[in-house]
Amino acid sequence: MSGGSTPELLTLHAVRLKGVADDRRIAERFALDQAVTSELLLDYQAYGWVTWSEFAGSGGWSLTEAGRAENERQLATELDRAAGRGLIAETYQEFLPLNERLQRACTDWQLRPTEDDPLAFNDHRDRQWDRLVIDELKALAKALHAVSLRITVVLDRFDGYDVRFADALKKVREGDHAWVDKTGADSCHTVWFELHEDLIATLGVLRSTQLS
C-alpha cells in the first residue's frame, strides 16, 4: 500500500482524514513508521501546517488552514503526475449518489419514524426495518468495491476503503450494531466519510459544491 505516495504526503494527508488524531493513529492510517511520522509531525508543526490540542485528558493533531492548503497542493501535484484527474473526477460523480444512499441508510438506522413522531429514535425492535438498512449497506459495500478498484489504479493510497467498510459491515451482521455509525472507530459511516473527504481533498473541491 501507498506505493505511489511519499511518507511526507501521507502523514499530512492522514491528519486531514482523521480530523484530530495522535501520532499512533496517524501512522497507522497508511501503515507508516511511527518514529518517522512523529518527526514529520513536529516538522509540520514548525511549518504551521498542524497544531496539537488537548481536551479532557486526550490530545491530537489537526490541520491548520495553511496545512489544509499545503495538503491540497501536494495532492494536486501527485494527481497530475499520475495523470488520473479525469478518472478520479468521473468516479467522484458516480460516488455522489452512493453517498446520498449511505446518508439515508445511516439516518434510517438512527431514526424509526412513527405516526406521532417522524423523528422517533430507532430502538431496533423492528427487525424488518433494520434488515432493510443492512441490506442497503450490503449493496453499498458491493458498489464501494467497484469504486475502490477504479481509483486505486490511479493512486495506491486509495486502497483498502472497501475492505474496511466490509469489515465493519461484517461486525454489524454478526450482531454488533454499533459498527454502523460508531465514532472513533472504522465503522461503516466513518470509513465512508473518510473516503468522501479523501476524494474532495484530492480533487480540491468543497463538499457543498459537489464538483459542480
Order of alpha helices (4+ residues) and beta strands (2+ residues): alpha-alpha-alpha-beta-beta-alpha-alpha-alpha-alpha-alpha
